[in-house]
Amino acid sequence: MDKSMFFHGIPLTYLYIQYPVLSSRQSTGHRTKEQSEDRKHLIERFGLEPVHLLEYRRHDYGLQDCLKACFGFGDVVFAFRSVPLPMWQISRHEIGVPALSLHRVRWIFVLRSDYQKELQALFPTVPIFILRKGNGKFCASSKRGNAY
């Protein structure tokens, strides 16, 4: 694992709306009252609602932590080696950027093997890891997409 990695979880259906650039301005779906208040606070603080990413930190907030949190937001998790500036610290493990090109993605993680073909069409050179959850941790299944 690289020293700096950033993770973002998104539902596959929203990926097609956002592709090829993640931006909160393109967000769809219904927001809870808490999400709407969080959005308002972020706009007041930064002038926009940033794209949220979790920052991997060895021995503090590792791969399993990032995957668990990101799969809570969507069924596709993207990992990036770097993100563009400006970058804002939103919380201890969360950063935000105005927008993020999906051409920067380093790895893709999914729990459903049937997503592999669709994702490979969009990201032909990016390793796709098909994961399963066992003993409370995410592990690579025997099928690893194009990760070989």
N, C-alpha and C positions, 0 to 999 in steps of 0.2 A: 504494500500500500504506500502510495506517495505521501510525503509529509503534509501537503495541503491538498485537500479534496473538498468539493462542495456538492451537496446532494439536493435533488428536487424531485418530489413525487407529484404525479399528475394522472388523472384518469385518462385512459386511452382515448375516449371520446373527445375530451378537451384537447388532447394533443393535436388532433386533426384541425381544430379551430385555431390553435395557437401557431402551428408549424408555419414557417421555420424559425420564428422568433417568439420566445416567451415574453409576455408583457401583461401586467395586471390590467391594462386598458382593454385587453381582449377577453378578459374573464367573463365567463357565463355562469349561469346557474343561480340558484337562490342562496342568499346569505342569511345566516342566523343573526339575531340581534347583536350577539357578541362579535361576530365577524364584521358586521356593519360599523360597530363602534370602534373596533380595532382599525378598520380601514380609514375611518374619519380621523382617528388619532395619528395614523401614519401620514396621511395627507397634510395634516396640520404641522407635523414634525419635519417632514422631508419635502413637501410640496407635491408629492405623488405617492401612490401605493406601490412600493417596490415588489419585485419578484423575490419571494422568500427562498432561501437555501439554508441547509444545515451544514455547518463546518465540521469536518472530521478533525479530531485532535487525538493523537495516540495517547493512550492511558487516561484520557479524560472523557472524550465523546467519540467512541470508536465506530467501526463499520456497522456492527450490530445495532448500536443506538441510532445511527443515521437511517439504516434500512427500516427499523421498526417504526420510527417516527414518520418517515416518508411514505411507507405503505399505508399509513393511517390517512394520508391525503389522496392517494391514487394508486392505481395498479401497475404503473410504470414508474421506475425510479431512474433518473439520470444522474450520472456522476461526472463532474467537471474538474479538471486539473487547476483551472484558473477561471476567474470571472473578471469582467471589465470594470474599470472605475467609472464613475464613483461607486463606492461600496460603503454601505452603512451597517453598523452593528445594531441589530434590532433587539437581541437578547444575548444571553451568555453563549449560546451555540448557534444562533441564527443571524444570518446577514441578509442584506437586501441590495438589489441592483435595479436600475430603472428598466432594463430589458436584457435579454440574454439569448444570443444566437444558439440554436441547437446544433449548429455546425461545430461548436466547440466541445460537444459531448465526448467523453473518453470511454465510458462504459454504460451499459443499460442493464438494469435488473428487472425481472418480471417473475411472477409466481405462476403464470399461465403459459404453458408451452404453445398454445394456439395463437399467441401474439407474435411468435417468432417470425413468421413469414411476412406479416404486415410491417413489423419494425425493420426487418432486413431490407425491405423495399425502400424505406425512407433513409436508413442508415447502413448502407452496404458494407462499410469498412469498420463499423463499431462492434466490439465484442458484446454479445448479448448473453447474459447469465440467467438461466432459468433456475429459480430457487425453490426450495421447499422448506417448510418450517418443521424442525424436529428438535425435541428437547428444549424448546423455547428459543432456539437460535435458527437463523437462516443458513441453509447449506446449499451448495450447488447440487442439483439433481444429476442423474446420469446423462441427461441431455443438456448440453451447455450452449445450444444455439451455435453461433459462428465464433465462439470464444476460443476455439483451438488455434 
